Amino acid sequence: MPRVLYVASDLGASGPAKLVSLLAPALPRPRFEAAVVDLTGGASAALVRPLRDAGVPCYDAAMRSLTDLRGLRNLRSVVTAFAPDVIHVGGPKAAQAVAVLSLIGPEFRVPVVASGLDAPRHGLDAWWHRKVTARVARFVAPTQAEAARYFANGVPAGRVAIIPPAVAPCGPTPDGAAFRAAFGIPPASRLVLAAGRFDSVAGLKSAVWAFDVVKYVAPDLHLILVGDGPERERLDRFGKALGFDDHRVRFAGLRPDVPGLLSLAELVWVTHERGGVNVALEAMAAGKPVVAVRNPDLEEVLIEGVTGRFAPPGDRVRLAAISNELLEAPEVARALGEAGRRRAAECFGVPAMVERYAALYDDLVRTPSPAAG
């Protein structure tokens, strides 16, 4: 029975974290055994609980940097105890940690699968990235666009597998009145939600900016930002500066119930410059219309005018205008949401994705790549 260890750079709102939350509990047992290591040390009990409830052991190996010897020792201890046949790393921090430890420990010299390492690299960063990714047997991309970024970073086509993304059926909808009350929002207010890791890639500054436009024609509208990350404080300051006389932006933090939470929204915004696929799929599964900044990844998931609408990159005024059009035509918004729900169920089911990952793990265990050595 192959043992798969997921080493996650975080268990928050990032794409790799979402993948782990779907994949680890769904791997067929007893065909596989899975465990998860969180390197942030900051994952809340609410985020970890669904994994543990599904019988997936979760370990904390908090690591501040690659020079954090205690964190490296903790990670090595987990790997030694679990003795995985495959290590699946999610995000740069996880890949770097595994690459460093593989130099000193034979227990790390097993096939490595990687997700979320597609960011463009330049200069010294590109050199270091090549050293790290030399340990990776397979890079997995959820879209053709992400695969193209791996190729642009010098990864050979034979080491990139494209496995389409998936989304679970929408969970229960939280109590809308209680949620609004918790953030000081009037009970009859309408909500726009945006979610993701608060970094430059997610483009949430554009969401705050566009909201400052649309709010003047929608006095009952509030913007809810779900997630966390390095841009959190800057976004808060920016939102208060723009809306000093009418501040209607709220931060909901990291939450395990994002799919259900999206059900409370009139619209879901996806403003990522790349990626954003998981948020779009969760909105579709919740039956909510998506208004997105056009990028190549989202073009493989959303259908313009059928499951959502696109605004040109950088055009915050157009993002606001499209949103206002849908807010003023709720029947059109509902139709987009229902079409999205059908597309999510028909095209992006979890079982198909899990089976493709399972086949990949099986193949690597039987015939490990030279990169595993």
Long-range contacts (C-beta under 8 A, 24 or more apart in sequence): 1-30, 1-31, 1-32, 1-33, 2-31, 2-32, 2-33, 2-85, 2-86, 2-361, 2-362, 2-365, 3-32, 3-33, 3-34, 3-35, 3-82, 3-83, 3-84, 3-85, 3-86, 4-32, 4-33, 4-34, 4-35, 4-84, 4-85, 4-86, 4-87, 4-88, 4-361, 5-34, 5-35, 5-36, 5-37, 5-78, 5-79, 5-82, 5-84, 5-86, 5-87, 5-88, 6-34, 6-35, 6-36, 6-37, 6-88, 6-90, 7-37, 7-39, 7-75, 7-87, 7-88, 7-89, 7-90, 7-94, 7-97, 7-98, 8-36, 8-37, 8-38, 8-39, 8-90, 8-91, 8-94, 9-39, 9-40, 9-89, 9-90, 9-91, 9-92, 9-93, 9-94, 9-116, 10-38, 10-39, 10-40, 10-42, 10-43, 10-91, 10-93, 10-197, 11-36, 11-38, 11-40, 11-43, 11-47, 11-48, 12-40, 12-42, 12-43, 12-47, 12-197, 12-227, 12-228, 12-229, 12-254, 13-195, 13-196, 13-197, 13-198, 13-226, 13-227, 13-228, 13-229, 13-254, 13-258, 14-90, 14-91, 14-116, 14-196, 14-197, 15-115, 15-116, 15-142, 15-275, 15-277, 15-278, 16-90, 16-91, 16-94, 16-115, 16-116, 17-90, 17-91, 18-278, 19-90, 19-115, 19-116, 19-165, 19-278, 20-51, 20-88, 20-90, 21-47, 21-50, 21-51, 22-166, 22-167, 22-168, 22-350, 22-353, 22-354, 23-88, 23-353, 23-354, 23-357, 24-51, 24-54, 24-56, 25-50, 25-51, 25-54, 25-55, 25-56, 26-350, 26-351, 26-354, 27-354, 27-357, 27-358, 28-354, 28-358, 29-55, 31-358, 32-358, 32-361, 35-59, 35-78, 35-82, 35-84, 37-61, 37-75, 37-78, 38-62, 39-63, 39-71, 39-75, 39-93, 39-94, 39-97, 44-254, 44-256, 46-255, 46-256, 47-254, 47-256, 49-256, 50-256, 57-82, 63-93, 63-97, 66-96, 66-97, 66-100, 71-97, 72-97, 72-100, 72-101, 75-101, 76-101, 76-105, 76-107, 76-108, 79-105, 79-107, 79-108, 80-105, 80-107, 83-107, 84-110, 85-110, 85-111, 85-361, 85-365, 86-110, 86-111, 86-112, 86-113, 86-361, 86-364, 86-365, 87-111, 87-112, 87-113, 88-112, 88-113, 88-114, 88-115, 88-361, 89-113, 89-114, 89-115, 89-136, 90-114, 90-115, 90-116, 91-115, 91-116, 91-117, 92-116, 92-117, 92-119, 92-132, 95-132, 95-133, 95-135, 95-136, 96-132, 98-135, 99-131, 99-132, 99-134, 99-135, 102-135, 109-372, 109-373, 110-368, 110-372, 111-137, 111-138, 111-364, 111-365, 111-368, 111-369, 111-371, 111-372, 112-136, 112-137, 112-371, 112-372, 113-137, 113-138, 113-139, 113-140, 113-360, 113-361, 113-364, 114-138, 114-139, 114-140, 115-139, 115-140, 117-150, 118-146, 118-149, 118-150, 118-153, 118-274, 119-149, 119-201, 120-149, 120-152, 120-153, 121-153, 126-153, 129-153, 130-154, 134-371, 135-371, 135-372, 136-371, 137-364, 137-368, 137-369, 137-371, 137-372, 138-360, 138-364, 138-369, 140-357, 140-360, 142-277, 142-297, 143-277, 143-296, 143-297, 143-300, 143-301, 144-296, 144-300, 145-274, 145-295, 145-296, 145-297, 145-299, 145-300, 146-274, 146-275, 146-297, 148-296, 149-274, 159-369, 159-371, 161-360, 163-353, 163-356, 163-357, 163-360, 164-347, 164-348, 164-352, 164-353, 165-277, 165-278, 165-281, 165-301, 165-348, 165-353, 166-281, 166-348, 166-349, 166-350, 166-352, 166-353, 166-354, 167-259, 167-278, 167-281, 167-282, 167-284, 167-285, 167-344, 167-348, 167-350, 168-259, 168-285, 168-350, 169-285, 169-345, 170-259, 170-260, 170-262, 170-263, 170-282, 170-285, 170-286, 170-287, 171-257, 171-259, 171-260, 172-257, 172-260, 173-260, 173-263, 173-264, 174-257, 174-260, 174-261, 174-264, 176-264, 179-261, 179-264, 183-222, 183-224, 183-250, 183-252, 184-250, 185-222, 185-250, 186-220, 188-220, 189-220, 189-221, 189-222, 190-218, 190-220, 190-221, 190-222, 190-266, 190-327, 191-221, 191-222, 191-223, 191-224, 191-264, 191-265, 191-266, 192-221, 192-222, 192-223, 192-224, 192-265, 192-266, 192-267, 192-268, 192-269, 192-323, 193-223, 193-224, 193-225, 193-226, 193-261, 193-262, 193-264, 193-265, 193-267, 193-268, 193-269, 194-223, 194-224, 194-225, 194-226, 194-268, 194-269, 194-270, 194-271, 194-279, 195-225, 195-226, 195-227, 195-258, 195-262, 195-268, 195-279, 195-282, 196-226, 196-227, 196-229, 196-270, 196-272, 196-276, 196-279, 197-227, 197-228, 197-229, 198-225, 198-227, 198-228, 198-229, 198-230, 198-231, 198-232, 198-235, 199-229, 199-230, 199-231, 200-231, 200-273, 201-272, 201-273, 201-274, 201-275, 202-227, 202-229, 202-231, 202-271, 202-272, 202-276, 203-271, 203-272, 203-273, 203-293, 204-231, 204-235, 204-271, 205-231, 205-234, 205-235, 205-238, 206-271, 206-293, 206-314, 206-316, 206-319, 207-269, 207-271, 207-319, 208-235, 208-238, 208-239, 208-242, 208-249, 209-242, 209-316, 210-269, 210-271, 210-316, 210-317, 210-319, 210-320, 210-323, 211-248, 211-249, 211-320, 212-242, 212-243, 213-316, 213-317, 213-320, 214-320, 214-323, 214-324, 214-327, 215-243, 215-246, 215-248, 217-324, 218-324, 218-327, 221-248, 221-266, 221-327, 222-248, 222-249, 222-250, 223-248, 223-249, 223-250, 224-250, 224-251, 224-252, 224-261, 224-265, 225-249, 225-250, 225-251, 225-252, 226-252, 226-253, 226-254, 226-255, 226-258, 226-261, 227-253, 227-254, 228-253, 228-254, 258-282, 259-285, 259-286, 260-286, 262-286, 262-288, 263-287, 263-288, 266-326, 266-327, 266-330, 266-333, 267-291, 267-323, 267-326, 267-327, 267-333, 269-319, 269-323, 270-298, 271-319, 272-297, 272-298, 273-313, 277-301, 280-308, 281-344, 281-348, 283-340, 284-308, 284-337, 284-340, 284-341, 284-343, 284-344, 284-348, 285-340, 285-341, 285-344, 285-345, 286-337, 286-341, 287-337, 287-338, 287-340, 287-341, 288-337, 288-340, 289-326, 289-333, 289-334, 289-336, 289-337, 289-340, 290-336, 290-340, 291-319, 291-322, 291-323, 291-326, 293-319, 301-348, 302-340, 303-339, 303-343, 306-336, 306-339, 306-343, 307-336, 307-339, 307-340, 307-343, 308-336, 308-340, 309-336
